[in-house]
């Protein structure tokens, strides 16, 4: 006599629930985490992926911009305030990530008390977002400061100073042109390579006086017995530092059309060039009461614009490079989370 398949034993017609590795009842809501059945490969949500791709990148762009350009130069208070706002934004995301982890641990504890099993502390996009935003903030601030120091600050410094043309070094003194950023010297001005000098402090700081071609030295004033040189061409690691005729190979020293100077704006280098000038004063019995230092060249305007172009170039290169880095990190996170079979 056949058993009634619709009776009480129908559920066991082909075995009890433990057969064939069933391992228990059909998964219910307690075993489903945000629409994902444990053990089933997860389908990643595109919304948090896009957020984690663009939010850190936008944060990097803002920090890199604030630290690179005129805001950093003209209004440092606002610049650093924006940097702190960016850090506060990262901190808020960190708090949200911390709360998410804490909540997950509490849910895990409730499951243990209820006897329904355990859940793993699964990684979340919120944690990934916090870590990548922190990285974006650090790289943006540091990278922007480097770009500003090497390119944009010299550009702003020089353009904020005056430009002088047709300057005759025989009659102008350094204290008269303290605000000079670019100087176009009188026709015939050249470098006196015979009185070049170098001072070594890890790097070699090289100097050579700028003189008029018609005179061996500037005309001495009534209150000074020694000839005065106040305009000096400078460079680094382009001389030996030994008193030697013609031992100066800095800038456009061998360009016959070079009769202009771009003001040295690096405060950290100026003191060492001053020491080189003092050595030249002692070696050649000359004076330099108010020395001004210049990079010797033919076209200082083009050089100034090159500073600006380099600053913008490195900014654009930075934002595109960081987007590729963030894209790579997001792809790695997607692959890792999918491979682990965890919901994020």
Secondary structure, DSSP 8 states (H G I E B T S, - for coil): ----TTSGGGGGTT--TTGGG--SS---GGGEETTEETTS-----HHHHHHHHHHHHHHHHHHHHHHHSHHHHH-HHHHHHHHHHHHHHHHHHHHHHHHHHHHHHHHHHHHHHHTS--------HHHHHHHHHHHHHHHHHHHHHHHIIIIIHHHHHHHTSEEEEEE-TTT--GGGGTTEEEEEE-TTEEEEEEEEEEEESSSEEEEEEEEETT-SS----TT-SS-B--EEEEEES-S-SS--TT----TTTT-TT--EEEE---HHHHHHHHHHHHHHHHHHT-B-TT-EEEEEES-HHHHHHHHHHHHHHHHHHHHHHHHHHHHHHHHHHHHHHHHHT---
